[in-house]
Amino acid sequence: MNVGKMPGDDSSQGDRPEHSGLLGGLAQRLQESVRATINALVQSDAQRLAAIVESSDDAILSVDLDGTIATWNRGAEKLLGYASDEIIGHSITIIIPADRQNEEPGLLERIRAGEHIQHYETVRLSKDGRPISVSLSLSPITDASGGIIGASKIARDITARKQAETALARRADEQTALYRFTDRLFRSEDVHDIQEAAVDAITQALGCERASILLFDASGVMKFVAWRGLSDGYRQAVEGHSPWTRETKDPQPVVVADVDQAELDDALRATVKAEGIAALAFIPLSTRGRLIGKFMTYYATTHVFTEAEIDIAVTIARQLGFSLERLRAEDERRRAEELLLSESRHRIKNTLATVQAIAGQTLRHTPPDERQAFLARLHALAEAHDLLTIENWNQASMRDVLSRALKPFETPQQERFVADGPDVWLPANSSLMLTLCLHELATNAAKYGALSNGSGQVRVAWDVVANGGSRKVKLSWRETGVPPVRHPERKGFGSLLIGSSFCGEGESGVEFLPGGVSCSLELSLSH
């Protein structure tokens, strides 16, 4: 069955030449239209990008591989102060500090290698010479062939952040300085140590290389007592100068931010500048509302003193003043105690001397050896009291007790006594009783025992033992190289003294062994 062509069916017309030309023209126009649209979009994007770059708050610039500035946006003008027409074509080194000139060659070398550099923190100079902390990001710029021809830079101002970091570090340094100062003040027992600790704290906390402390002398003149980094000539020239008098009430810190601008007489200004001082501060030192001196800080360049610096300076001054007052009070107390001890020693000696005189008169008809024994015991007691007043009212060293008690029985030709034991302090009562007991033992040894010939020896040893919650000293007296020893028929004064003096202290007593006298004593270390 034949099917005829429907009207309007021209599907075969595509093969006709006139139709092919028509379609080709339409395609070309479409391509041109698309290309124009793309170019317009590209130009639009470029313009939009250029507008973004130009209006950015960040400094955006570009340089060639030699470091010559090629572009410079408004953010760069605002941050660094140069207009684009006065800096484009100049070397980038114009905005780099002298101590960082070696940075740029290294950065450009990394750019040549195709590296992208992010968040490189450094410092750049504004037109007026002011340093600005920035964070740099650098990217290579390529040409149509992909070759690297320069670098684009984005510089973001981080001055505020750096200032905050510096301030935080400064506060940490201040707190560290105060801690160390307080710790040294707590440990110091000497005025010189306290003054040196204060100078260290001042220089660290206030960031100055030089400082000094001056105190009023007896005539009311401020004198240097501690200093660092000041010449002899300078100290002699300015000593006595002060913004306050001794009678000034509630003195306040005085700061000189710029010596050239300060109200100083010409001679003093010249002296200060000759010492290389461009700024300084006077901080008053007071105790109990009374001005006692000052400390000073010195700077080689002009310096703006912040409120925080003044606060830390006043804190150091208060601690220093308090510590100096503490030492002064302790010194006065020590002198009073020494005066009291001296007076007490003098009275005890006079009393015992009076007792000895009375005893000598009273016992003049007694046998001489008995009278001498009694007077010797009084002398031993006087020595024990003297030792206590020299060392301390309430205790005495074991070695000093032995030395004083046995000194009258020593001979220069031969060492008759051997002492062995740890350093230990005895309560006053124990030291007095031990002195008398040692005197009796030594007297007996001189008459009948180890000290009665040329070869005998006495060994005194002691050790500290713990008994429950208390501590005791166990002391032993051993005589060797003695004549044959016989047990006495009756107890003498020494045995009675030892038995009664240390009753309740522990096991104490005297044994008359054939090889020599042996004595054991136990003394409590509790006061």
PyMOL commands that set and color helices and strands:
alter all, ss='L'
color gray80, all
select helices_A, chain A and resi 11-15+17-55+74-80+84-87+92-95+98-100+103-112+159-187+191-206+232-238+259-261+266-274+307-362+368-391+398-409+428-447+450-452+493-501
alter helices_A, ss='H'
color red, helices_A
select strands_A, chain A and resi 59-64+69-72+117-125+131-142+148-157+210-216+222-228+254-256+279-287+290-299+395-397+417-420+425-427+457-467+470-480+509-513+516-524
alter strands_A, ss='S'
color yellow, strands_A
deselect
rebuild
show_as cartoon
